[in-house]
């Protein structure tokens, strides 16, 4: 499985990526914004994205790929949201 990790805090993003890799999952990219997440998922043909909830609140994860490729109708990407509480 190929995943993209997204968080606006680099230290958290790298820590999550390390934990995910330790579980045998391939981290193909990291992103710090929702737009970077969508671009990386598309560029690396990732199966899933893991993101901080506040980073992608209100985002439809299929908007980016479908807008760029009108012929993509059954491209589904899982989006795992992680909520950081202060």
KAUR-V945235 format. One record per pair of residues at least 12 apart in sequence whose ideal C-beta (glycine too) atoms are under 6 Angstrom apart, sorted by the first residue. I is the first residue (numbers start at 1). J is the second residue. Records with the same first field share a line. If there is no record, write none. Layout:
BEGIN
I: J ; J
END
This chain:
BEGIN
1: 25 ; 47
2: 26 ; 28 ; 46 ; 47
3: 25 ; 27 ; 46 ; 48 ; 50
4: 29 ; 37 ; 40 ; 41 ; 46 ; 49
5: 17 ; 27 ; 30 ; 50
6: 31 ; 37 ; 51 ; 55
7: 52
8: 32 ; 55
13: 30
17: 30
28: 44 ; 46
29: 44
34: 55 ; 56 ; 59
37: 49 ; 51
38: 64
41: 77
42: 65
48: 78
49: 79
50: 80
52: 82 ; 84
53: 81 ; 83
61: 77 ; 79
END
